[in-house]
Amino acid sequence: MSLRKDLVDVLIAVPSTPETGCKTTVTEQIPVPTSEHVAQIVGKCGSKIKFLRSQTNTCIKTPFRGEEPVFVVSGEPSDVRRAVDAIQKASQHFTRLIESRSKSCAIGEFTIEVEVPHPYVGAVVGRNGAVITRIKQLTNTRINTPKGGDLHPKFEVTGTRVNVMAAREAIHQKVVDAYCMRNK
């Protein structure tokens, strides 16, 4: 189930209230576990958070990279409640996804960590994740990318031994290619 679908489901499930003529504004802070949660809730180019803002008629401040992962929602009480519910539900959904991915290792599969120097993580991930997605497809592996603030970023690669080794080599090759490009 997609995160956007989760937000839509929450919005449909929480009924909107009719206009009463009297407008009061409230503000709530909604912490989420990590910056990865923020990225999933905000969506590509902010598409998911823009959709949530329009559907709930609220002002939602999203945290910047490096800030505490806390959303700030302002608006009428019932609208804020709907937005808060949607953000919390999306955060819980993403947490469950992360947990299920980390626990799913089939028989005959194993997981390794491939450390990549911080300046080269972007080269391995690629624009909009294109490079790492291609490596996953070519090697038939599952690859979790490192968190943004890691001092020693590591890609977690899961699959059969042969496929994991191929993915590790592909990641190392991207680092070498990026190093060569920077040092021409």
C-alpha positions as CSV (number, residue, x, y, z in Angstrom):
1,M,0.0,0.0,0.0
2,S,1.4,3.4,-0.9
3,L,1.9,6.2,1.6
4,R,-0.2,8.5,-0.6
5,K,-3.0,5.9,-0.5
6,D,-2.7,5.8,3.3
7,L,-3.1,9.6,3.5
8,V,-6.1,9.4,1.2
9,D,-7.6,6.6,3.3
10,V,-7.2,8.7,6.4
11,L,-8.8,11.7,4.8
12,I,-11.8,9.7,3.7
13,A,-12.2,8.0,7.0
14,V,-12.1,11.3,9.1
15,P,-15.3,13.3,8.3
16,S,-15.0,17.0,7.8
17,T,-17.1,19.3,9.8
18,P,-19.4,22.0,8.4
19,E,-18.6,25.7,8.7
20,T,-19.7,27.2,11.9
21,G,-18.8,30.8,11.1
22,C,-16.5,31.0,14.1
23,K,-12.9,30.2,13.3
24,T,-10.4,29.3,15.9
25,T,-6.8,28.4,15.0
26,V,-4.8,25.7,16.8
27,T,-1.2,24.5,16.3
28,E,0.1,21.1,17.0
29,Q,3.5,19.5,16.7
30,I,3.8,16.0,15.4
31,P,7.1,14.3,16.0
32,V,8.1,11.4,13.7
33,P,10.9,8.9,14.3
34,T,13.4,9.8,11.6
35,S,14.2,12.1,8.7
36,E,13.4,9.1,6.4
37,H,9.8,9.2,7.8
38,V,9.7,12.9,7.0
39,A,10.9,12.2,3.4
40,Q,8.2,9.5,2.9
41,I,5.4,11.7,4.3
42,V,6.5,14.8,2.3
43,G,6.8,12.8,-0.9
44,K,8.7,13.5,-4.1
45,C,8.9,17.3,-4.7
46,G,6.5,17.7,-1.7
47,S,3.6,16.1,-3.6
48,K,2.2,14.1,-0.7
49,I,2.4,17.0,1.8
50,K,0.8,19.4,-0.7
51,F,-2.0,17.0,-1.2
52,L,-2.5,16.7,2.6
53,R,-2.5,20.5,3.0
54,S,-5.1,20.9,0.3
55,Q,-7.3,18.1,1.6
56,T,-7.2,19.3,5.2
57,N,-7.1,23.0,4.6
58,T,-4.2,23.4,7.0
59,C,-0.8,25.0,7.1
60,I,1.8,22.3,7.6
61,K,5.5,23.2,8.2
62,T,7.8,20.4,7.3
63,P,11.2,20.1,9.1
64,F,14.3,20.8,7.1
65,R,17.1,18.3,6.7
66,G,19.2,18.4,9.9
67,E,16.3,19.6,12.1
68,E,14.3,17.5,14.5
69,P,11.8,15.4,12.6
70,V,8.7,17.4,13.8
71,F,5.8,18.6,11.7
72,V,3.9,21.7,12.8
73,V,0.3,21.8,11.8
74,S,-1.9,24.9,12.1
75,G,-5.6,25.5,11.2
76,E,-9.1,24.9,12.6
77,P,-9.2,22.3,15.3
78,S,-11.1,19.6,13.2
79,D,-8.8,20.2,10.2
80,V,-5.7,20.0,12.3
81,R,-7.0,16.7,13.9
82,R,-7.4,15.2,10.4
83,A,-3.9,16.3,9.3
84,V,-2.3,15.0,12.5
85,D,-4.1,11.7,12.2
86,A,-2.9,11.3,8.5
87,I,0.7,12.2,9.4
88,Q,0.7,9.8,12.4
89,K,-0.9,7.0,10.4
90,A,1.6,7.5,7.5
91,S,4.5,7.5,10.0
92,Q,3.3,4.2,11.6
93,H,2.9,2.7,8.2
94,F,6.4,3.6,7.2
95,T,7.8,2.2,10.5
96,R,6.0,-1.1,9.8
97,L,7.5,-1.2,6.3
98,I,11.0,-0.7,7.6
99,E,10.5,-3.4,10.3
100,S,9.1,-5.9,7.8
101,R,12.0,-5.2,5.3
102,S,14.7,-5.7,8.0
103,K,13.1,-9.0,9.1
104,S,12.5,-10.5,5.7
105,C,15.5,-12.6,4.8
106,A,14.5,-15.8,3.1
107,I,16.2,-19.2,3.3
108,G,19.4,-19.1,1.3
109,E,19.7,-15.3,1.5
110,F,22.0,-13.2,3.6
111,T,22.7,-9.6,4.3
112,I,25.9,-7.6,4.1
113,E,26.7,-3.9,4.8
114,V,28.7,-2.1,2.1
115,E,30.4,1.0,3.5
116,V,30.7,4.0,1.2
117,P,32.7,7.2,1.8
118,H,30.2,10.0,2.6
119,P,31.0,12.1,-0.4
120,Y,30.2,9.3,-2.8
121,V,26.8,8.2,-1.4
122,G,25.0,10.5,-3.8
123,A,26.8,8.9,-6.7
124,V,25.7,5.4,-5.6
125,V,22.1,6.5,-5.0
126,G,21.9,8.6,-8.2
127,R,19.3,11.3,-9.1
128,N,15.9,10.3,-7.6
129,G,17.4,6.9,-6.7
130,A,18.0,5.9,-10.3
131,V,21.4,4.3,-9.9
132,I,20.7,2.2,-6.8
133,T,17.3,1.1,-8.3
134,R,19.2,-0.1,-11.4
135,I,21.7,-2.0,-9.2
136,K,18.8,-3.6,-7.3
137,Q,17.2,-4.7,-10.6
138,L,20.4,-5.9,-12.3
139,T,21.5,-7.9,-9.2
140,N,18.0,-9.0,-8.0
141,T,18.8,-7.8,-4.4
142,R,17.1,-5.6,-1.8
143,I,19.3,-2.6,-0.9
144,N,18.6,-0.2,2.0
145,T,20.3,3.1,1.7
146,P,22.1,4.7,4.6
147,K,20.5,7.4,6.8
148,G,21.4,11.0,6.0
149,G,23.4,11.8,9.1
150,D,25.5,8.6,9.3
151,L,29.2,9.3,9.8
152,H,30.1,6.0,8.1
153,P,27.3,5.4,5.6
154,K,26.5,1.7,4.9
155,F,24.2,0.2,2.3
156,E,22.5,-2.9,3.5
157,V,22.3,-5.5,0.7
158,T,20.1,-8.6,1.0
159,G,19.8,-11.5,-1.5
160,T,21.6,-14.7,-2.5
161,R,25.3,-14.8,-2.0
162,V,26.1,-14.4,-5.7
163,N,23.7,-11.6,-6.2
164,V,24.8,-9.8,-3.0
165,M,28.4,-10.0,-4.1
166,A,27.5,-8.6,-7.6
167,A,25.6,-5.7,-5.9
168,R,28.6,-5.0,-3.7
169,E,30.9,-4.9,-6.7
170,A,28.4,-2.6,-8.6
171,I,28.4,-0.2,-5.6
172,H,32.2,-0.2,-5.3
173,Q,32.4,0.5,-9.1
174,K,30.1,3.5,-8.8
175,V,32.4,4.9,-6.0
176,V,35.5,4.3,-8.1
177,D,33.8,6.0,-11.2
178,A,32.8,9.0,-9.1
179,Y,36.3,9.3,-7.6
180,C,37.8,9.2,-11.0
181,M,35.4,11.9,-12.3
182,R,36.2,14.2,-9.4
183,N,39.9,13.8,-9.7
184,K,40.4,14.2,-13.4
